[in-house]
Amino acid sequence: MPHHTHDGIDWSARLHAMRRYGSLQSEALSAVARRLVGLLPDSPVVMDVGCGAGSMSVPLVSALREHGGGVLVLVDATPELLDAACAAARAEGDGAVSVKPVQADLATEDPLSFAGPVELVWG
């Protein structure tokens, strides 16, 4: 069943295209993630707001794993996208990074209320 967000878009129907975009941009996104996470303290909490299919979630969790671990909070309004991002991030994290999904629509909810202190927000 399609899940439409406040903008009326069926984001779950775009999952395949979003994954393709992520694979095309993976090298650049990985470099950005490593640079950002490298500046953080030990065991940071990182939030990927509007995570979609996980294009940045996977590089963030990889960078966190290389950094010694941490928590990645994934936020998206579309359950299918959140599930896809969560599965991909958990596979990449290999247990060294805690991945916490939060289903929330940023138009109506504050994702920071679900996470507590956060060292980095990517959106």
N, C-alpha and C positions, 0 to 999 in steps of 0.2 A: 504494500500500500504506500503510495507516495506521501512523503512528509514535506509539507510546505512551511517555510519559515515566515516571519513577519513580512518579508519582501515578496511573497507569493511564488518564489522559485522552488522547484522540485530539485533540490541539491543532490538527492540520492541518485537521480537519473544522470548526473554528471560524474559519478564516481570513476568510471573508466577513463574519461578525459582528464580528470584531476590526477589520477595515477600516472598517466602518460606524461603530463606536465612535470610531475615530480621526478620521474626518471630522467627526463631531459635536463632538468635543472639540478640534479643531485650533487654533482661535483661542486658547483658554486654554493649551493645551500650548505653543504658539508663544511666548506671553508669558513663560511659565516658562522655556523654553529660552533666550530672549534674555537674561533677567535672570541666569540661572546662568552662561552662557557669557561674558557681559559682565564678570564678576568674575575671569575666568581670564587667565593670562599669554598672550603670543603663541604661536601654534602649539601649542595644548594637545592632550592626548590625553584623549578623553572615551569612557567605556564605558557602553553601554546593555545592562544585564544583564537577560535575559528579555525581549528586544526584541519578541517576538511578531511581529505583522505590520508593525511600524514606526510605531506611533502616536506615539511620542516620538522615534524615530530621525529621521524627516523634519524635525520642528522643530529637533532638535539639529544636524543637518547644515546646515540653513538658517542657524541662528544662528552656527555655526562659519564658514560662508562669509562672512557679514556681518562677522565678527570678524577676517577676514583669512586663514582657513584653519586646518587642524589635522588631527587623525586621529579618526575615530569607529570604535570597536571595537564590533561588534554580537555579542552572545552569546545563543544560544538552543539548546535541546536538540532542537527539531523542525526538520528540514532544510527543509521547505516554508515554514515561517514565516521562518526565517533567510534563505532565498532571496528571499522577498517583501520583507522589510525591507531587505535589501541592495540589491535592484533599485530600490526607491523612494528610498532614501537616495542612491544613486549618481546617479539622475536629478535629484534636488534639488540635490546638491552641485556638479553641473556641472564636475567635475574639480578644483575648488578645495579639496576635502576628500577625504582618503584614507579609504576605507571598508573596514574589515577584518572579515570575518565569522569567528566562532569557534563551532563547534558543540560545546557542552558542557552537561552537566546539572549544575546547581548543587548538587544533592543529593549528587553524587559527585565533583565536580571544582571546583578553585579557578580562576575565570576570570582572576584577576589574574596567574596564572602564564603566561598567554598574551600579556599586553600589556606588561609592564614597568611603568615609572612611569606613573601615570594621575593627571590633575588633578581629574577629576570622574567619579563613578560614579552612574549613574541606574539604579534598579531597581524 
